[in-house]
Amino acid sequence: MSELNSLSNLLDNKISVAKIVNSHGVHGEVKIIPLTNVKDVITNLEEVLLYNTSTRNFFFSKVLQVKPLNKFFVLNLRGIKDMDEAKKMIGYEVFIDKKDLPSLNSEEYYWYEILDSEVYYEDGKYVGKVEEIIQTGANDVISIKNLEDDKEVLIPMTDHYIVELKKEDKSIIVKKIEWYENGTNQTD
């Protein structure tokens, strides 16, 4: 129990901002996929906690360099010197302190602020929980899952469909999309 408590304390006030998905090159660099929609979070990484949720292994490291690579980034981390060490890092998540996140204006959000949010239609009907955020290029789309009927609802994160976003309460009020009515998602 004390191991779980100390691990929980270690992750207090931290947020996962990326996941290591592969090694990159022969000098110990790692390829990460961002778990944030704010590029500055990744490009400004300095001190990070690397944590593997499967093995519960962790260590702290300093980010020596960040390079963009298509939708990924490549990190050079202190303590990882070759490809073999980098391959051992696959699956680790990159955590930072929440206080190190850049400030956002009231219309902006971090994905962690809306993941697991409860979603309701304007009439109060429960839609489900936000399970995933899909980047489409034009705007984010939230994937909402209702465990009772095992249906997925997709709602664009635009002013037209989002009536109210309460980040602190983890609740979102949305407009019903017409073609979702009557259990169908096909248009005429």
Long-range contacts (C-beta under 8 A, 24 or more apart in sequence): 7-56, 7-58, 10-49, 10-51, 10-58, 11-49, 11-51, 11-95, 13-97, 13-98, 13-99, 14-49, 14-95, 14-96, 14-97, 14-98, 15-95, 15-96, 15-97, 15-98, 15-101, 15-110, 15-112, 16-51, 16-93, 16-94, 16-95, 16-112, 17-41, 17-42, 17-45, 17-94, 17-95, 17-96, 18-42, 18-73, 18-93, 18-94, 19-91, 19-92, 19-93, 19-94, 20-50, 20-89, 20-90, 20-91, 20-92, 20-93, 20-94, 21-72, 21-90, 22-90, 23-83, 23-86, 23-87, 23-89, 23-90, 24-69, 24-74, 24-86, 25-74, 25-83, 26-82, 26-83, 27-76, 27-81, 27-82, 27-83, 28-76, 28-77, 28-80, 28-81, 28-82, 28-83, 28-85, 28-86, 29-74, 29-75, 29-76, 29-77, 29-80, 29-86, 30-74, 30-75, 30-77, 30-80, 30-86, 30-89, 30-90, 31-69, 31-72, 31-73, 31-74, 32-72, 32-73, 32-74, 32-75, 32-94, 33-71, 33-72, 34-71, 34-72, 34-73, 35-93, 35-111, 35-112, 36-110, 36-111, 37-110, 37-111, 37-133, 37-135, 37-140, 38-101, 38-102, 38-104, 38-108, 38-110, 40-102, 41-96, 41-101, 41-102, 42-66, 42-73, 43-68, 43-73, 44-102, 45-75, 45-94, 45-96, 46-100, 47-96, 48-77, 48-94, 48-95, 48-96, 49-94, 49-95, 49-96, 50-77, 50-89, 50-92, 50-93, 50-94, 50-95, 51-92, 51-93, 51-95, 52-91, 52-92, 52-93, 53-93, 54-91, 57-92, 109-165, 109-167, 113-167, 113-170, 114-142, 114-165, 114-167, 114-170, 114-172, 116-170, 117-170, 117-171, 117-172, 118-170, 118-171, 118-172, 119-144, 119-153, 119-155, 119-171, 119-172, 119-173, 119-174, 120-171, 120-172, 120-173, 120-174, 121-173, 121-174, 121-175, 121-176, 122-163, 122-173, 122-174, 122-175, 122-176, 123-176, 127-153, 127-174, 128-153, 130-172, 133-157, 142-172, 153-177, 153-180
